[in-house]
Amino acid sequence: MSNDSTEPGYLTPVGTDPEYDQELERQISRWICGVTGLDASLVFPRWTGPQSSIPNDGATCALFGITTLPGDAMPALVQVTDEQSEQWTWEVVTVQASFYGPQGSAMASRFHDGLYIEQNNITLRSAAGLSLVEAGIISNLPELINNQWVRRYDINVTLQRKNTRSFNIKTIQSTPTLFYGE
């Protein structure tokens, strides 16, 4: 199997990949904790196995889910050295955050307002390469859990990131050329 452009075959990226799955969930969890002030033990990812349960002791907590979609634009392929090219893609990351408990509304509001603090955005960009695009409205969506209504407030946040993958694509430095004719 080839992993550079001097031989036929598929090319796979070299170097580190963008963060996905648990690594991305950890970054988003740290971000929600940092902006809201919630303890890390009260912020849980959704759609994972095993699913975390909401604390029963009336604590205020947050659950979040992440979806990623490629951006609208085609990837850019940029030759960075004679030996290597980078592929740049832009990706949309949507975070659906739900705040539960007696202070759920206050936490959702704190999170919403904290999204627009520049220092919070710089910290997120430095830690995870993510930038704020927009934040939706806070929706009051009470949820019936164990035959009890629990306060729940949802907000969708759209983030964007640039993914860079490196490939061993070499430049053409010389090629044998024959000229025929006069």
C-alpha positions in Angstrom: 0.0 0.0 0.0 1.3 3.4 -1.0 1.1 6.4 1.3 2.8 8.9 -1.0 2.2 10.2 -4.5 5.2 8.5 -6.0 3.4 5.1 -6.1 -0.1 4.2 -7.3 -2.7 3.5 -4.6 -4.8 5.1 -1.9 -3.4 7.9 0.2 -4.3 8.2 3.9 -3.7 11.3 6.0 -0.5 11.5 8.0 -0.2 13.3 11.3 -3.0 14.0 13.7 -6.7 14.0 12.9 -9.3 16.5 14.1 -11.0 15.6 17.4 -14.2 13.6 17.2 -16.2 11.3 19.4 -15.0 11.2 23.1 -12.3 13.8 22.5 -14.7 16.3 21.1 -17.3 15.5 23.8 -14.6 16.2 26.5 -13.8 19.6 24.9 -17.5 20.5 24.7 -18.1 19.4 28.3 -15.1 21.6 29.5 -16.6 24.5 27.5 -20.1 24.2 29.0 -18.5 23.8 32.5 -16.3 26.8 32.0 -19.0 29.1 30.7 -21.7 28.1 33.2 -19.7 27.3 36.3 -21.3 23.9 36.6 -19.2 21.2 38.1 -17.9 18.6 35.6 -19.8 15.9 37.5 -23.0 17.6 36.4 -22.4 17.9 32.7 -23.1 14.8 30.6 -22.8 13.9 26.9 -26.0 12.5 25.2 -26.2 9.6 22.7 -23.4 7.6 24.3 -23.4 4.2 25.8 -24.1 3.7 28.6 -26.3 6.8 28.8 -25.8 9.0 31.8 -28.8 9.6 34.0 -30.0 12.9 35.3 -29.2 13.3 39.1 -32.4 12.7 41.2 -31.4 14.9 44.0 -32.8 18.1 42.4 -29.4 19.2 41.2 -29.1 21.5 38.3 -27.2 19.8 35.5 -26.6 19.8 31.7 -26.8 17.2 29.0 -25.5 17.9 25.5 -25.5 16.3 22.1 -23.1 17.0 19.2 -23.7 16.7 15.5 -21.1 17.5 12.9 -21.7 18.3 9.2 -19.2 19.1 6.5 -19.4 22.7 5.3 -20.9 23.8 2.0 -17.5 24.5 0.3 -15.3 22.0 -1.4 -12.1 21.2 0.4 -9.0 23.2 -0.5 -5.8 21.3 -1.3 -2.7 23.4 -0.5 0.9 22.4 -1.3 2.8 23.3 1.8 6.2 21.8 1.0 7.7 19.9 -1.9 6.8 16.7 0.0 3.4 17.4 1.6 0.0 18.9 0.9 -2.7 19.9 3.3 -6.4 19.5 2.7 -8.5 22.1 4.4 -12.2 21.5 5.1 -14.7 23.6 7.1 -17.1 21.7 9.4 -20.2 22.8 11.2 -20.6 21.5 14.7 -24.0 21.8 16.3 -24.3 21.5 20.1 -27.8 20.9 21.6 -27.5 21.7 25.3 -30.3 21.0 27.8 -30.2 22.4 31.3 -32.2 20.5 33.9 -33.3 21.2 37.5 -34.4 24.0 39.7 -31.8 26.5 38.3 -32.0 25.2 34.7 -33.3 28.5 33.3 -30.6 30.5 35.0 -27.9 28.1 33.8 -29.2 28.2 30.2 -29.3 32.0 30.3 -25.8 32.2 31.8 -24.6 29.8 29.1 -26.3 31.9 26.3 -24.9 35.2 27.6 -21.4 33.7 28.2 -21.2 32.6 24.5 -20.8 36.2 23.5 -17.8 36.9 25.8 -14.7 37.2 23.6 -12.4 35.6 26.2 -14.7 32.5 26.3 -14.5 32.3 22.5 -10.8 32.6 22.4 -10.5 29.9 25.0 -12.7 27.6 23.0 -10.8 28.3 19.8 -7.4 27.7 21.5 -8.6 24.4 23.2 -10.7 22.9 20.4 -10.3 25.0 17.2 -14.0 25.8 17.4 -15.5 29.3 16.8 -19.0 30.5 17.6 -21.3 31.0 14.6 -24.6 31.6 16.3 -26.8 30.6 19.3 -30.5 29.9 19.2 -33.2 30.9 21.6 -33.7 29.2 24.9 -36.7 26.9 24.8 -38.6 25.8 27.9 -39.3 22.1 27.4 -40.3 20.4 30.7 -39.7 16.6 30.7 -41.5 13.9 32.5 -38.9 11.7 34.3 -39.9 9.0 36.7 -43.5 10.4 36.8 -42.2 13.8 37.8 -42.0 16.9 35.7 -38.4 18.2 35.6 -37.6 21.7 34.3 -35.6 21.6 31.1 -34.3 24.4 29.0 -32.7 23.8 25.6 -30.4 25.9 23.4 -28.8 25.0 20.1 -25.4 26.5 19.4 -23.7 26.4 16.0 -19.9 26.3 16.0 -17.5 26.0 13.1 -14.0 24.6 12.7 -11.3 24.3 10.0 -10.0 20.7 9.8 -6.5 20.3 8.3 -5.3 16.9 7.1 -1.8 16.3 5.7 -1.1 14.0 2.8 2.3 13.0 1.3 1.6 14.5 -2.1 4.9 15.5 -3.7 5.3 18.3 -6.2 6.5 17.5 -9.7 10.0 18.9 -9.8 11.2 17.5 -13.1 10.0 15.3 -15.8 11.8 13.8 -18.8 10.7 15.7 -21.9 11.4 14.9 -25.5 10.9 17.4 -28.3 10.3 16.2 -31.8 10.4 18.2 -35.0 12.5 20.9 -36.3 
